[in-house]
Amino acid sequence: MLKQRILDTLFGAFSEEEPFNPEKALVLAVSGGVDSLTLVHALRDSGLKLIVAHLDHALRDVSAQQAQTLGEMMARWGLPYVSQRTDVTAFAQAEKLGVEEAARICRYRFLFEVARAHDAQALVLGHNADDQVETVLMHFMRGAGMAGLAGMARRSVLPQFDAKIPLLRPLLGISRAEIEQYAQQHQLEVLLDETNVEPVYYRNQLRLSLIPEMERLNPGFKQSVLRAAEVLRVDNLLLEKLEAQAFRQVVDWQSENEIVLNRVAFLQLDLALQRRVVRRGLNALRPVNPDFGFEDIEKTRQVIINGLGAQDLSQKTRAVMVGNACHLLEQSALPTILSMPQLDSDSTLELGVGESVFLNPGWQLSAEMISKQDYAKISDAEKKDPQQAWLNPADMALPLIVRAMQTGERWVPLGLECGSQKLSDFFVNNKIPQAARAKWPVVLSGESVVWVVGLRIAHDWRLQGDENEILHLSLKHND
């Protein structure tokens, strides 16, 4: 019986690690169409704790009336019903999305809100085998990789909406014809959605034109697609494990708005894992609506392989190389650079003797005064270390100021006997990546540059040899 197949598939989606809990509810996503009504009808007498949720997308004149009709039907069936009306058209315009994608986002947001509000253990959807064929073909025609060609899973998690509550699809192995037969046998009052037969929508074009023609040319076409998707799904599970492992190895740092990939570790990966790691990183920047294609992935790979430059990508993101790290971030943002000293913000810091200031994560700048006797004991290697500055404190204004360079700012670096140099030119000459220059820390005494941190001291503040005390500035990185 169809009911038993649905129940078996539903319970099969749980495991010993994540067992079914009869005390917790299942939220059923119900549009009123034949698939979701069959799902509800098959489960309503199962003894399971069910909550029916319906989103009115406000895309059709009759949608509000149908939402009310569906609520009355659920009341007759003795099931709790939650409904909400959302202006999907307005949301699509505001977010610059297509109506289909906007409807999907609004729908999932609503359904997961209902699931969280009722402490549900899962969200149950009515996708069937024919939906799976359509999904696989849509992904194929858009040039998707293995994950897309594997189609929908019977159990999955959408972390962009909720990282814990799973999606279950117990009808995924059941054809639309079987579902329609069940609905006729039980005289279900199916609510018709006229948009399902409008060819303006891409999925409808596949359902109404392409798939029937493929079935005519190759009877059994849909079953072939389903078999191929199942093979790819299993293979993809293994690749996802390898991908997750590779991602952990390659990511130096990650926040909500930025992913930093280690170039050396990335180049050691096979091509397939390189592409998967890039896609995973880009999708993490746009979790609600990830839509990065092959071109975005290859542009990013080339930036990393070349070891320099930047590339603008889809969805207002970009890939930027800084040293041996590739930063995936917003086009309007500056990279959070970890391999080089950087100021965390545009603010000015004060550095007194015996004090330290913290820069970007892992970097610290300190100041101390030492005697000439202690200085004499220091090794030549430490004296020449670019992360140490040994300065003449005479006439120095304390506390020192730490800030970024200003537009057009000039200074006299050690070794320049006459004239001055633009700080911006100094950074170029020392091959400092462009992305790192804007927040590179500069130490000043009043208005006079003392030290471009980690690179060179100023000529005027060099040691003369007759100092009784020496100002020691040090840059440290905590690995």
N, C-alpha and C positions, 0 to 999 in steps of 0.2 A: 504493500500500500504506500501511496505517496506520503501520507502522514508519518509513517514509520521511517521512511527514507530521510525525511526532513529532520526528525528527532535524532536519528542515528548520526547524521552529519553534524547536527548542532552539538550533541554531547561529545562527538569525536574531536571537536575543536578545542576541548579542554584536555588537560594532561595532569600527571601526578604533580608536576611543579606548579601548575595553575589549575587546580581542580574546580569543578562546578560546585557552586554554593547554593543550595536550594533556598536559603534564607534571603538571598540577594536577588534583585530584580534584573530582568532583561528588558532593555528599551528597544521596541520594534519601530523601525522607520517605515511609515506607511503613507503612501501618496494617495491611495484609493484606487490605484490601478490593479490589474489582475494579479500581478506578481505579489505585491505586498498584502493584498487582501487574502490571497491563498495562504501566504505565510502566517498571517494572524489566525485565520480560520483553522489551519492545521494544528496550531499550538494552543488555541484558547482552552481546550479541555484537557490539556496535558498535566495540569497541576502546577505548572511553572508560574512564578510571579512575574507578570507581564505589565508593561506600561507602553501604550501606543503614543507615538509622537508624530506630529504632522506639521510641516512648514508650508504655509501659503505664500508662494513667491510673488503674488500680486502681478502676475504676467498675463492673466486672462480675466475676462469680465465675470466668468462664472466661478472663479476660484474661491471667493469668500463663501458663496453658497455651498460649494462642494465641501469646504472645510466644515461647515455646520452640519451638512448631511452625514459626513463621515463620523463626526462626533456623536450624532444621534444613533448611528449604526453601532458604534462601539459601546454606547450606553446599553443598547439592547443585548449586546453580547456580554455585558457585565465586565467590561475592561476599562481601566482608567485611561483617560485621553488628555493629552497636552497638545495645544495648538498655538501657533504664533503666525502673524502676518508680517512679512518683510518686503520692503520695496526694493526688489532686486535690480530693477532698471536704474534707480538712483544710485545704488551701490556700485553697479558696473560703470556708470559714468564717472563717479567720484574716484574710483580706483583705476580707471582706464582699462577695463577688462571686457572681454566678450561676455555676452549674457549667459552662455552656458557655463563658463568658468565662474562667473560671479554667483550664479545660482548654486553651484556646487559648494563654494566656500560658505555662503550664507547657510546652506542646509546643514553642513557638517558642524558649523559653529553652534547652531541651534540644537542639534541632536546631542552633541557632547555636553552642552549646558544642561539639558534635561537629564542626561545620564549622571552627571556629577551631582545635580540637585537631589536625585533619588538614590545616590550611592549604588548605582547599578554596576553589575560585574561585567557587562558587555553591551554593545550596540549591535543589533541584528538587522541586516539589510536584505532586500529581496532580489538581488542580482541573480539572474539565471544563466544557463549555458549559452543561450543566444546572445545575451549581454556580453558574455566573455568573448565570444567570437568577434563581436563588434569592437570591443575594446582592443583586442589583439590587432585587428586590422587597422584601427585608427593609429595605434602606436607604430605599426609597420610603415604606414604611409607617411608618418612624420619622421621616419628614420631613427626610431628608438633602438636602444641596445637590448641586451638579453633581459634585463629587469622589466622593460616595457613589453617585450614580446612574450613574457611569461604570463602576462595578464594579471587578473585579480586573484588574490589568495583567499582560501576559505577562512583563514584567520590572519589578521594583520593589525598593525598599529600605525596610526598617523600621528607622529610626535608633534607635528605642527599644530594639531588641534588638542591632543591629549596623549601624554607619553605612557599612560598606564591602562586606560580603558581600551580593550581590543574591539575590532570590527569582526563580526561573524557573518558568513554568507552561506547559509545551509541550502539554498536553492541553486548553487553554482553548478552542480552536476545534473540539473533537471532542465529539460528543454521547455521553451515557451509553449509548445504544442501540448505537452503533458499538463502544464499549469492551466492552460485554457480549458482543457478537458475536465480537470478537477473543478474549476470554477463553474462550468456548465452543470456538472453533476450535482453540485451543492447549491446551485442557483444563487451564486454570489452577486450582489448588486454592485457591479464594477462601475466606478466613476471614470468616464472617458475624458482623456486629455487630447484635445484636437491638435495640439502642437506636436504630438508624436507622429503625425502623418504629414507634417509640413516639410517639404524638401529643403527649406532654407537652412535647416540645421544639419551639420556635417554627419552626425551619427544617423540621422534619419535617412540621409542619402545612401549610406551603406546598407541600412536595414531594408530599405524599400527598393533599391535598384541594384547595387553591386552584388550583395550576397545572393539574392535570388538568381542573378545571372551566372554567378560562379557555381551555384548548385546545379543549374541547368547544364553547364559545360562539364562539370565534374561532380556527379552525384556522390554525396558523402563528404563534400567539401568542408562543411562545418565540423564534422567529426575529426577530419584531418587537422584542422586548425586547433581543436581542443586537445588532441593528442600531442601535437607539437608544443603547445603551450605548457602542458603538464611536464613534458620532458625538460623543457627550458626552465620551468619553475624549480624542479629538483636540482638541476645543475647550478642554477643561480643561488640556491641556498648555500652551496659550498663556496661559490665565489664571493658571496656576501661576508662569509666568515673571514676569508682571506683579505677582502677589502677592509674590513674593520680592523684587522691586525695591522695591515699596511698603513692605514690612516693614523693609527696610534704611533707608529714608528716615525712617520713623516711630519706630523703636526708638532711644531715647537711650542705653539701657544694658540689659544682659541678663546674668543669672547663672542657675545651675541652679534657683534657687528664686524668681526674681523677674524680671519683664519690665516695663520702663518705656517707655510710649508718649508721644510728644510730641503734645500736643493740637492745636497749631497745624498741624503737618504732617498729622495725622490728618484734620482737618476739610477739608483740601484734596482728599482722596480721594473718588472716586465711591462711592456706597453699596455696590456689590458688593465693591469692594476694602476698604472699611471692615470689612465683615463677615468677609472672608477674613483680614485682618490680625489682627482680634480672635481668630478661631478659631485661627490659627497661634500666637498668643501663649499662649492658654489651653492648647492641646495641648502646647506646650513645657514647661508646668508639670507635666503628667501624661503623659509620653511613653509609659509602659508601657501605660496603659489610658485613653486619651483618650475621654471620653464627654460632651462638652459639646454641648448642643442649641441650637436657635434662641433659646430664652428667655434662656439665659446670654449669648449673643452680643448680643442686643438690650438686656439690662440693662446690659452693659458699654458699649455704644455710647451709651446715654442718659446714663450717668455722665460720659463724655467730652464729649458735646454740651453738657450742662448746666454742665460745668466745675467741679463741686463734688459733695461727698457720697461715699458708698461703697455698694456692693452686695455682699452675700454671694451666691456662686455655687455651682454643683455641685462635688462632690468636695472640699469644705472649702477652697475658694479664694474670693478676693474681688477686687473692683476698687475702688481708692481713688484719688481725685483729690487731688493735692498741688500747688498752684500750677497750672502749665500741663502737668503730667505725670500720666498715669494709671498707677498701679502695679497690676500683676497679681501676686498673691502668695498665700501661705497665710493662712487666716483668723486664725491665731494669731500671725502675724508683723507687725512694724512695717515700714513702707516704708523702703527705702534711698533717702533723699532726696538728689538731686544738685544741685537748683537752689537749695538753701538750706543754710546751715552746719548740720551735725549731728555729734554725737559718734558715733564708730564703735561704741562699747560703753558699758556702764554704769560703766566704771571712771573714776576721777578722775585728771586730768592735772596736772602741775606746769609752770608757765611762768615761767622766770627771765628777767631782763633780758639782752638779746642772744640770746635763744633763740626757737625756733619749735616749735609742736606741730601735728601734722597731724590734721585732722578727717576727715569723709567724703571720698571721692575728689574731688580737685580743690580742696579747701579747706585753707587754712593760716592759723594764728593766730600773730602774732609780737609781741615786746615789745622796746622799745629806750628808752634814756634820751637825751634831747636837751637842749641848752642853751636858755635863753630867747632868745639871739641867733639860733640856728637856727630856733626856733619863729616868730620875728618875720618870717622870710623866706618862710614857707609861705603859699600863697595862701588867701584866704577860702574858695574852693570846696573845697579839700582839707580845711580845718579843719571844714567843715560836712558833709563826706562821712560818711554813717552807717557806713561800713566802717572809719572811723578813730576812735579814742578818744584824747582828750588829757586827761590826769589829773594831779591834784596828788599827788605821791608822798609827801608828808609823812605820817609815821606809818603808811605802808603796809607790811604784812607780806609779805615776799618769801621764796621764790618765790610767785607768784600761783597760785591753784587754779582749774582749769577743770573744771566738771562740769555735769550737768543740774539743773534746778530740783527741789526737794524738795516733797513734799506740804504744802500750807499755807504755803509759804515766802513771806515778805513783804520788801518793799524800798521805798526812797524814790527814785523816778525823778527825773531832772532836771526842775525846774520845779514839783515838788510841795513847797510851802513847809512844810506841816505834815501830820502823820499819815503813813500808809504805805499800800501797795497790795499785794494779792496778786499774785505773779508770774503766776499763771494768768489773773487778770483782765487784766493788762497784755498778755498774748499775745492774748486775745480782742479787746481794744480796738484792737490793732494788726493785726487780721485775719490772724494767723498760723494757717495750717491746723491743725486739731486733730492730724492725724497727725504734724506737725512739732514739736509742743510738747514731747513727752516727752524728746527728745534734743537740744533746742536748747542750745547752749553758753552757760554763764553764768560770768563771771570773778569771783572773790572774793579779797578780802584777809582772810585768816582766815575769819570767819563773815559778813563784810560784803560784800554784792553791790557790785561795782565797775562792771560793764558787762554788760548783756544784749547779747551780741555782735551787732553789725550793726544794733542798734535804738536803744538809748539808754544813756547813762552814768548812774550814781547821783548824786543831788544832792550828797551829802556829799563826793564826790571830784572835784567840778568845779574848774576853775582859778579861783584867787582874784585873780591878777594880780601877785602878789609872789613867784612861784616862780623860783628860780635854775635848777632843772631840771624837766623835764616828762616824765612817762612817756607814751610813745606806743605804743598797741596798734593793730595793723592786721590786718584780715581780707582775705585775698587769695583769688581764685578763678582757677585756671589753666584757661582754656578749651581 
